[in-house]
Protein backbone atom coordinates (compact mmCIF):
# COMPACT_ATOMS: atom_id res chain seq x y z
CA UNK A 1 0.00 0.00 0.00
CA UNK A 2 2.84 2.35 0.79
CA UNK A 3 4.18 1.92 -2.74
CA UNK A 4 0.76 2.74 -4.22
CA UNK A 5 0.47 5.88 -2.07
CA UNK A 6 3.94 6.93 -3.23
CA UNK A 7 3.14 6.25 -6.89
CA UNK A 8 -0.06 8.32 -6.67
CA UNK A 9 1.85 11.17 -5.05
CA UNK A 10 4.67 11.07 -7.61
CA UNK A 11 2.19 10.95 -10.50
CA UNK A 12 0.28 13.92 -9.08
CA UNK A 13 -2.87 11.87 -8.62
CA UNK A 14 -3.40 12.78 -4.99
CA UNK A 15 -7.17 13.03 -5.55
CA UNK A 16 -7.15 9.24 -5.89
CA UNK A 17 -5.65 8.73 -2.43
CA UNK A 18 -9.01 8.67 -0.57
CA UNK A 19 -10.23 5.88 -2.88
CA UNK A 20 -7.04 3.94 -2.17
CA UNK A 21 -7.56 4.35 1.59
CA UNK A 22 -11.18 3.21 1.22
CA UNK A 23 -9.90 0.08 -0.54
CA UNK A 24 -7.32 -0.38 2.24
CA UNK A 25 -10.07 -0.11 4.87
CA UNK A 26 -12.11 -2.75 3.03
CA UNK A 27 -9.06 -5.02 2.78
CA UNK A 28 -8.31 -4.66 6.50
CA UNK A 29 -11.98 -5.27 7.38
CA UNK A 30 -12.03 -8.51 5.35
CA UNK A 31 -8.83 -9.65 7.06
CA UNK A 32 -10.31 -8.63 10.43
CA UNK A 33 -7.11 -6.67 11.08
CA UNK A 34 -8.45 -4.17 13.61
CA UNK A 35 -5.18 -2.26 13.94
CA UNK A 36 -4.81 -1.95 10.17
CA UNK A 37 -8.45 -0.91 9.85
CA UNK A 38 -8.03 1.74 12.53
CA UNK A 39 -4.96 3.10 10.73
CA UNK A 40 -6.77 3.16 7.36
CA UNK A 41 -9.77 4.94 8.92
CA UNK A 42 -7.46 7.51 10.51
CA UNK A 43 -5.77 8.20 7.18
CA UNK A 44 -9.17 8.40 5.49
CA UNK A 45 -10.43 10.90 8.09
CA UNK A 46 -7.32 13.02 7.59
CA UNK A 47 -7.73 12.97 3.80
CA UNK A 48 -11.41 13.95 3.97
CA UNK A 49 -11.18 16.76 6.53
CA UNK A 50 -12.09 19.33 3.88
CA UNK A 51 -15.38 17.55 3.13
CA UNK A 52 -14.35 16.02 -0.19
CA UNK A 53 -15.17 12.31 -0.22
CA UNK A 54 -16.44 12.51 3.39
CA UNK A 55 -18.98 9.80 2.54
CA UNK A 56 -16.07 7.37 2.15
CA UNK A 57 -15.85 7.29 5.94
CA UNK A 58 -19.46 6.10 6.15
CA UNK A 59 -18.80 3.48 3.49
CA UNK A 60 -15.69 2.22 5.30
CA UNK A 61 -17.59 1.96 8.59
CA UNK A 62 -20.40 0.06 6.87
CA UNK A 63 -17.97 -2.37 5.18
CA UNK A 64 -16.25 -3.00 8.51
CA UNK A 65 -19.59 -3.53 10.29
CA UNK A 66 -18.87 -0.58 12.57
CA UNK A 67 -21.44 1.94 13.80
CA UNK A 68 -21.62 5.13 11.72
CA UNK A 69 -19.18 7.82 12.82
CA UNK A 70 -20.50 10.99 14.45
CA UNK A 71 -21.31 13.75 11.96
CA UNK A 72 -18.73 16.50 11.78
CA UNK A 73 -19.59 19.61 9.73
CA UNK A 74 -17.14 20.50 6.98
CA UNK A 75 -16.56 23.87 5.31
CA UNK A 76 -18.70 22.92 2.30
CA UNK A 77 -21.70 22.13 4.49
CA UNK A 78 -21.40 18.37 4.25
CA UNK A 79 -20.87 15.87 7.00
CA UNK A 80 -19.71 12.31 6.77
CA UNK A 81 -23.41 11.38 6.76
CA UNK A 82 -24.83 14.08 4.44
CA UNK A 83 -23.73 15.43 1.07
CA UNK A 84 -22.80 19.07 0.54
CA UNK A 85 -25.71 21.41 -0.01
CA UNK A 86 -26.47 22.25 -3.61
CA UNK A 87 -26.56 25.99 -2.94
CA UNK A 88 -30.32 26.22 -3.35
CA UNK A 89 -30.47 24.37 -6.66
CA UNK A 90 -32.34 21.14 -7.03
CA UNK A 91 -32.32 18.50 -9.70
CA UNK A 92 -35.92 17.57 -8.86
CA UNK A 93 -38.85 19.15 -10.64
CA UNK A 94 -40.75 21.85 -8.72
CA UNK A 95 -43.36 20.38 -6.40
CA UNK A 96 -41.70 16.97 -6.28
CA UNK A 97 -41.37 15.14 -3.00
CA UNK A 98 -39.36 12.07 -2.27
CA UNK A 99 -40.76 8.69 -1.37
CA UNK A 100 -39.38 7.11 1.79
CA UNK A 101 -38.44 4.00 -0.16
CA UNK A 102 -36.20 4.34 -3.14
CA UNK A 103 -36.01 8.14 -3.11
CA UNK A 104 -37.93 8.46 -6.38
CA UNK A 105 -39.60 11.86 -6.96
CA UNK A 106 -43.36 11.88 -6.82
CA UNK A 107 -45.65 14.73 -7.75
CA UNK A 108 -47.59 16.40 -4.98
GUNU-634385 format. One record per residue (C-alpha): x, y, z; residue in three letters. Coordinates in steps of 0.2 Angstrom, whole numbers, plus 2048, in hexadecimal, padded with zeros to 3 digits. Example, Ala and Ser with C-alpha at 12.3 -4.5 7.8 and 13.67 -1.06 7.14 Angstrom:
@X 83E | Y 7EA | Z 827 | nunu Ala
@X 844 | Y 7FB | Z 824 | nunu Ser
***
This chain:
@X 800 | Y 800 | Z 800 | nunu Unk
@X 80E | Y 80C | Z 804 | nunu Unk
@X 815 | Y 80A | Z 7F2 | nunu Unk
@X 804 | Y 80E | Z 7EB | nunu Unk
@X 802 | Y 81D | Z 7F6 | nunu Unk
@X 814 | Y 823 | Z 7F0 | nunu Unk
@X 810 | Y 81F | Z 7DE | nunu Unk
@X 800 | Y 82A | Z 7DF | nunu Unk
@X 809 | Y 838 | Z 7E7 | nunu Unk
@X 817 | Y 837 | Z 7DA | nunu Unk
@X 80B | Y 837 | Z 7CB | nunu Unk
@X 801 | Y 846 | Z 7D3 | nunu Unk
@X 7F2 | Y 83B | Z 7D5 | nunu Unk
@X 7EF | Y 840 | Z 7E7 | nunu Unk
@X 7DC | Y 841 | Z 7E4 | nunu Unk
@X 7DC | Y 82E | Z 7E3 | nunu Unk
@X 7E4 | Y 82C | Z 7F4 | nunu Unk
@X 7D3 | Y 82B | Z 7FD | nunu Unk
@X 7CD | Y 81D | Z 7F2 | nunu Unk
@X 7DD | Y 814 | Z 7F5 | nunu Unk
@X 7DA | Y 816 | Z 808 | nunu Unk
@X 7C8 | Y 810 | Z 806 | nunu Unk
@X 7CE | Y 800 | Z 7FD | nunu Unk
@X 7DB | Y 7FE | Z 80B | nunu Unk
@X 7CE | Y 7FF | Z 818 | nunu Unk
@X 7C3 | Y 7F2 | Z 80F | nunu Unk
@X 7D3 | Y 7E7 | Z 80E | nunu Unk
@X 7D6 | Y 7E9 | Z 821 | nunu Unk
@X 7C4 | Y 7E6 | Z 825 | nunu Unk
@X 7C4 | Y 7D5 | Z 81B | nunu Unk
@X 7D4 | Y 7D0 | Z 823 | nunu Unk
@X 7CC | Y 7D5 | Z 834 | nunu Unk
@X 7DC | Y 7DF | Z 837 | nunu Unk
@X 7D6 | Y 7EB | Z 844 | nunu Unk
@X 7E6 | Y 7F5 | Z 846 | nunu Unk
@X 7E8 | Y 7F6 | Z 833 | nunu Unk
@X 7D6 | Y 7FB | Z 831 | nunu Unk
@X 7D8 | Y 809 | Z 83F | nunu Unk
@X 7E7 | Y 810 | Z 836 | nunu Unk
@X 7DE | Y 810 | Z 825 | nunu Unk
@X 7CF | Y 819 | Z 82D | nunu Unk
@X 7DB | Y 826 | Z 835 | nunu Unk
@X 7E3 | Y 829 | Z 824 | nunu Unk
@X 7D2 | Y 82A | Z 81B | nunu Unk
@X 7CC | Y 837 | Z 828 | nunu Unk
@X 7DB | Y 841 | Z 826 | nunu Unk
@X 7D9 | Y 841 | Z 813 | nunu Unk
@X 7C7 | Y 846 | Z 814 | nunu Unk
@X 7C8 | Y 854 | Z 821 | nunu Unk
@X 7C4 | Y 861 | Z 813 | nunu Unk
@X 7B3 | Y 858 | Z 810 | nunu Unk
@X 7B8 | Y 850 | Z 7FF | nunu Unk
@X 7B4 | Y 83E | Z 7FF | nunu Unk
@X 7AE | Y 83F | Z 811 | nunu Unk
@X 7A1 | Y 831 | Z 80D | nunu Unk
@X 7B0 | Y 825 | Z 80B | nunu Unk
@X 7B1 | Y 824 | Z 81E | nunu Unk
@X 79F | Y 81E | Z 81F | nunu Unk
@X 7A2 | Y 811 | Z 811 | nunu Unk
@X 7B2 | Y 80B | Z 81B | nunu Unk
@X 7A8 | Y 80A | Z 82B | nunu Unk
@X 79A | Y 800 | Z 822 | nunu Unk
@X 7A6 | Y 7F4 | Z 81A | nunu Unk
@X 7AF | Y 7F1 | Z 82B | nunu Unk
@X 79E | Y 7EE | Z 833 | nunu Unk
@X 7A2 | Y 7FD | Z 83F | nunu Unk
@X 795 | Y 80A | Z 845 | nunu Unk
@X 794 | Y 81A | Z 83B | nunu Unk
@X 7A0 | Y 827 | Z 840 | nunu Unk
@X 79A | Y 837 | Z 848 | nunu Unk
@X 795 | Y 845 | Z 83C | nunu Unk
@X 7A2 | Y 852 | Z 83B | nunu Unk
@X 79E | Y 862 | Z 831 | nunu Unk
@X 7AA | Y 867 | Z 823 | nunu Unk
@X 7AD | Y 877 | Z 81B | nunu Unk
@X 7A2 | Y 873 | Z 80B | nunu Unk
@X 793 | Y 86F | Z 816 | nunu Unk
@X 795 | Y 85C | Z 815 | nunu Unk
@X 798 | Y 84F | Z 823 | nunu Unk
@X 79D | Y 83E | Z 822 | nunu Unk
@X 78B | Y 839 | Z 822 | nunu Unk
@X 784 | Y 846 | Z 816 | nunu Unk
@X 789 | Y 84D | Z 805 | nunu Unk
@X 78E | Y 85F | Z 803 | nunu Unk
@X 77F | Y 86B | Z 800 | nunu Unk
@X 77C | Y 86F | Z 7EE | nunu Unk
@X 77B | Y 882 | Z 7F1 | nunu Unk
@X 768 | Y 883 | Z 7EF | nunu Unk
@X 768 | Y 87A | Z 7DF | nunu Unk
@X 75E | Y 86A | Z 7DD | nunu Unk
@X 75E | Y 85D | Z 7CF | nunu Unk
@X 74C | Y 858 | Z 7D4 | nunu Unk
@X 73E | Y 860 | Z 7CB | nunu Unk
@X 734 | Y 86D | Z 7D4 | nunu Unk
@X 727 | Y 866 | Z 7E0 | nunu Unk
@X 72F | Y 855 | Z 7E1 | nunu Unk
@X 731 | Y 84C | Z 7F1 | nunu Unk
@X 73B | Y 83C | Z 7F5 | nunu Unk
@X 734 | Y 82B | Z 7F9 | nunu Unk
@X 73B | Y 824 | Z 809 | nunu Unk
@X 740 | Y 814 | Z 7FF | nunu Unk
@X 74B | Y 816 | Z 7F0 | nunu Unk
@X 74C | Y 829 | Z 7F0 | nunu Unk
@X 742 | Y 82A | Z 7E0 | nunu Unk
@X 73A | Y 83B | Z 7DD | nunu Unk
@X 727 | Y 83B | Z 7DE | nunu Unk
@X 71C | Y 84A | Z 7D9 | nunu Unk
@X 712 | Y 852 | Z 7E7 | nunu Unk
***
